[in-house]
């Protein structure tokens, strides 16, 4: 697990420009929606109240239920558009991770184009998973649903790395995770908790500092705070896709001799192995 995390941070640092730019670009629709619809003002006010009530647990608990979603036709339309972009925004970081982990030359353009080509496959994959979650929670128990989701957790890297369809991607993930369920769950939980902590702590700090800038209009402070917090969250976002992609390749090395397969392919092409 420690080696996998080391490789994750190494790959991110080595290709920071490409990965960070892709992460920020795919986060832009949500940020623009928040700024254009005015939702950021409600979030900004909520952040200010949370910072002011940091020493009052009762007040913080009361803020948890505070709503901040504007009810307007524009917001509803923009939210629907953003919903359609979810496969693209969620898949772009996996596309980048697959290209970089496979030692292929990657650029922002190649990542976005590659993601766009797999849009329908990603959409189908997400619909299958959501359909299972909706029906599974009603028909079967929660532990069984969690068990299945972990078995499917590598389906997105499979989709990009092997160019297969949604059903085949789920089947391949199921096969690769077999016998590695607890290890996969541990890695998944660790990375999710780590990313959440980074996003919450840094986002709260950066957004909080911007929220109390002196001599600046409240609306401008709210926009700056929302933008900075969104950028911080976006920059931490690639850690999970990179880790799962590296885990996918690691599973193939362990179970299918993927490294030997790549060396044979390089020898057949007349290129020296790295």
N, C-alpha and C positions, 0 to 999 in steps of 0.2 A: 504494500500500500504506500509506504514512504517513497519507494522508487517511482511509483506511478505519479505521485504528487510532485516529486522533483522534476520529472519529465514534463508534467503539465506546465509548471512555472517556467521551465527552460524554453519550451516551445513558444509560450506566450511572450517571454522577454525577447527571444531571438527574432520573432516576427511581429513585434508589438505594433508597428505602423499599420500593417495590413489588417491584423485582427482588431485593433482598437478602432480603426476607421470603419470597418464593417459593423462592429458593435454599435457605434454611435449612429451610423446611417440607418440601421434597422430600428433603432430606438426613436428616430426623428418623428415618424407618424404619430406616435402616442404623445410625444412632447408638443408637437404642433397642435394636435387636437386639444390638449390641455390649455395651451396658451390662447388659441383662437376662440375656444368656447367659454373661457372664463373660469373653468374648473380649478385652475391653479390658484385663484384668489381664495377659494374655500379651503384648499389644501394648505395654503400659506397661513391663513388665519388659524387653522387647526394646529399647524406646527408651532406658531407663536404661543398659543395657549398651552400646548404640551410642554414647551420649554419653561414657560412661566409656572407651570404646575408640577415641575419635576420632583419637588419635595412633598407633594400632596397626592398620595396614592388614590384617595377617593376621587379627586378631581380627574386624575388620569384615567381611571376606570370609566368615569362619565363621558370622557372624550372618545372612548373606543366605539361608542355607538353613534357618534356624530356623522351624519351623512354629508357628502361633499360632491354629489353628482348633480349637475344642473339638468333641469328638465326642459329641454328645448328641441325643436325639430332639427336644428343644425347639429346639435350634439348627438342626437339619435342616429342621424344619417352618417355622421363622421365615425361614430362608434361601429356602425355596420360595415363601413369601408375598412376600418381598422381590423375588424374581425376577419374579413376576407384576406387581409395581409398577414395574418398570424402565421400561416404555413411558411410564407416567404421570410418573415422576420425571425421565426424560430429556426428555420432550416439553414439560413445563411452562415451562421457560426459553425454548424456541423460541416457544411461544404468547405469552409476555410480550413477547419481542423483536419478533414480528410486529405485535402490537397497538401497541407504542410506535413502531416504525419507520414504521408506516402512519398515525401521528398519530391513533390512535383512543384514547378514554379507557379506561385500563386500571386495574383494581383487583386485589387479591389474589383476590377471589371470582370475577371475570370470567375471570381466567387459569386458575384451577383448574377452573371449570365448562367453559371452552372446551377444556381439555386432556382432561377426562373424556369429552367428546363425541367426541373423535378417538381414543379409546383403542384401539378395534379396528383403525382404520387404522394407528396407530402400531405396534401389535402385529404386524399383517401386514407392514408395512414392515421391521421388525426381523427377522422370521422369514425374509423373502426375502433380506435381506442376509446373515444368518448362514448360511442354506442355501448361498448362492453362495460364501461364504468357505470353508465346509467342503468343498464339492465342488471349488471352484476350486483350492484348495491341493493337492488330490490329483490333479487332472486337468491343470491348466495351470501355467505358471510364476508365481513370485511377482511379477515385474515387471508381468505382465499383470493380475494380481489388484489390485495397487496402482493401475494405470491405470484400471481399472473403478471401484474404490472412490472415487477422486477425481472421476470423472465423475458419480458418484451422491451426492456430498457435500452437495448442496443439496436433496436430496429431502425432508428434514424441514421446512425452511422452506416449500417448495412445498406440502407436505401441509397446513400450517396457513394459509398465505396464500391458496391457491387452492381449498381445500376438496375436493381430488381424492383418489382412492384410492391405495393403495400403488404399483401398477403404473404408473399415470399419473404419480405423483410421481417415480418413478425415470426415466421417459422424459423428463419436463420438465427434470429436473436434467441428464440426459445432453445434452439440446439446448442448455441455457443454458451449460454448461461447454465446449461445443465451441469450439475455437479459443482457449480461455483456460485450458488444462490446466496449463501451467507456472506461470502467475500464481496460479491457485487452489491448486496444491500449495505454492508459496512462502508464501502467506498462511496456509494451514493449518499448515504446519510451524512458522512463526514464532509463531503464537498458541498452539499446543500446547506448544511449548517454554517460552514465557513463562508460561503458566498453571501448568505443572509446576514451574517454578522458584519461582513465588510460593507455591504450595501446599507445596512441600518446605521452602523456607527459612523462611517464616513459621510453618508448622506445626511444624517442628523447634524453632524458637526459642520459640514460645508454649507448645508442649507440654513442651519441655525445662525452661522456667522453672517451670511448674506441677508438673513431676515432682519438683522438689527444694524444694518449699515446706517451710520448717521448722515443727516443732510440729504437723504434720497427719498423721493416720493414712494409711498407705500406700494403703489402698483408696480413701480419699477423694481423695488426690493423683492416683491413677490415673484415677478418674472425671473429675476436673476437667481433667487433661491431655488425655484422650481427647475430652472435649466441646469444649474450646477448639480443639484441632487440627482437629476435624470442622467447626466453625463457620468457621474460616479457609479450609479447603478448599472449603466450600460458597460462601463469598463470592467466591472467585476463579473458581468454576465458570461463572458467566454470561458470561464474556468470550468464550468460543468460540461459544456459540449466538448471541450478539449479533453477533459478527463475521460468521458465516456467513449470518445473516439479512440484514444490511446488504449483504453480497456478492451475495445473491440479488436484492435490489432494484437494486443497481448493475448486475448483468447485464441485468436487464430494461430499465433506462434505456439501456444501451449498445446492446442488440439489438432492443428492441421499442418504444422511445419511451415507456416507462412514465410518465415525468413528464408528457408531453403528454397521455397518456390520462387521468391523474388531473386535470389542469387542465380538460380537456373535461368530465369527470364533475362537477367542482365547479361549472363554469359552467352545466351542465344542471340542477343542483340548486339553483342560485341562491345559492351560497355563494361568498364571496371567497376566492381562492387565498391560501395562506400565503406 
